[in-house]
Amino acid sequence: MSAPIPSRPLGPVLTRRAALGVVGGIALAGPAAYALPPAARPGSLLDEVHNRVEPYLELGHAHTGETYVGRFYGPDGYDVAELQKLDWFLRDWRQGAVVQMDPRLFWALAVIRTVAQRAGFSGRATINSGYRTLKTNSSLEGTARNSLHMAGRAIDLTFEKVPPSQLVGCALALQIGGVGQYPGFTHIDSGNLRTWHG
């Protein structure tokens, strides 16, 4: 029997200044704009298999050109410094705003990465969108008014050379939450189980 996905510890959010190395240490920037729900969803395939994969991600960002490569969970639990790096990487880059992202998304990406590698793909993912402020979300055409991007609970992405239909199928099988297929990217979130085409 597997343990459920652990919720992330409360802690500081990495600020832009600290991320750029302008100041030593990490400044407090407050918790997520919305309270994150428990990361576990008992009975989901993701909860069943998450502890059988390496909690390691290789990500590129389509808009900032930044990369993230690292392990977000270790023998002693979450690596807070790595979570902060991921929060910064997935920030609203238009507004320079950062929140704590839902770790369920990180586990989902780690499992998809493993599945992709076993199928002969690289396992590298490109992020199109992570966290969005209300201002950014309102300025983008076709976005949902109550988008989970604004709660740090959604990511739009592609996995290198993985056909979108296969990525969608894998995400749906894992029961991550919502899965949407759009031209050029796949949306995953940690909300209610649902699927759609955009």
Secondary structure as UniProt FT lines:
FT   HELIX           16..19
FT   TURN            20..21
FT   TURN            42..43
FT   HELIX           45..49
FT   HELIX           50..52
FT   STRAND          56..61
FT   TURN            62..64
FT   STRAND          67..71
FT   STRAND          73..74
FT   TURN            75..76
FT   STRAND          77..78
FT   HELIX           80..89
FT   TURN            93..96
FT   HELIX           103..118
FT   TURN            119..120
FT   STRAND          125..129
FT   HELIX           134..139
FT   TURN            141..142
FT   TURN            145..146
FT   HELIX           148..151
FT   STRAND          154..159
FT   TURN            160..161
FT   HELIX           164..174
FT   STRAND          178..182
FT   TURN            183..184
FT   STRAND          185..189
FT   STRAND          194..197
//
